[in-house]
Amino acid sequence: MRRDLLGIKEDEILLSDFIGVKVYNLDQIKKRKEYLGEIVEVFETAAHNIYVVEGEEYETMIPDVDVFIKKIDLKNRVMETEIIDGMKEIKKKF
């Protein structure tokens, strides 16, 4: 939908703007970036949004809090995170 029809300014961000953003995890110990996948969904909760990231093998749910989200570059469609063990879950194969 066009932003002008909704009355949304160009500098305002919609949750749908995050769909398709590529997510990388910054591994401070190994000094490398790990590609996690793309944001496929954003859940709104009372406390914060949660980004659902799907990669080839894993699904990761990342809360939108400074502890985990380190950088968001919507212009280049990239997000950098620092997740903790247990946030990545193996996708179930049917």
N, C-alpha and C positions, 0 to 999 in steps of 0.2 A: 504494500500500500504506500502511496505517496505521502511523504511527511507533511507537505503543505496542506493536504486535505484533512489531516488530523490536527493541524495547528501546532505541529512540533517544529521547533527551530532547528536549524542545521547543526548547531553545537550541542543540542540535547541528545542524550543516549537512551536508546530503547534496549530492553533485555534481548530482543531479537537481533540486535547488532552484534551480539557475542557468538551467535550460531555460526559455526565454520571457522572460528579463530583457532589457529594452531597453538598448542600448549607444549611448552618445554619445561622440564624440571631441572633446576640448577643443583647439581650434585657437588657440594662444597668439598667433600672428602676426595672424590676422584677428579675434581676440577674439570668437569665436563657438563654438557647439556644433554639430557635424555629427552627424546621426542615421546610425549605421552599420547598424542592424538589430537582430535579436534573436538571442540565443544559442540555437543549435539542437542543439549537442553539446558535450561536454567530454571531451577526451582526457587520460588520466593518463599522465605520463611519469616517468622516474626523477628528473628534476630539478624539474619543476613541471607543473601542469595547463595545458592549452591550451584556450581558449574558441574555438569556431567560431561566428562571427557571420554571419548571412545577411541581406543587404538586398536591395532590388529589383535592383540592378545588380552588386553586389559581394559577395564572400565574404571575410571577414577572419579570420585566425587570430591570436589574441592570447595570448601567454604570461602566465601568472599570476605576474608579477613586479612589484615596486613601480615600476620604470621605466615600465611601460605602464599598469598598473591604478592609478588615482588615487583612486577612491571606489566602494564597493559598498554599495548600499542595498537589501537583499533585501525589506524591508518594503514599499517602494514599487516594487520590481522594476526598478531602474535601476542601471546601471554607467557610470562616467565613466572615460575612458581618454585617453592621449596616445600615439598610434601614430606610427610613422615611415613615410616614403615606402617603398613596396614591399610593405607589409603587406596592403593591399587588392588583391584580384585580381578582375578582371572575370569574372563567371560565364559559363560556356560555354553557349551556346544551341544546343539540338538541334532 
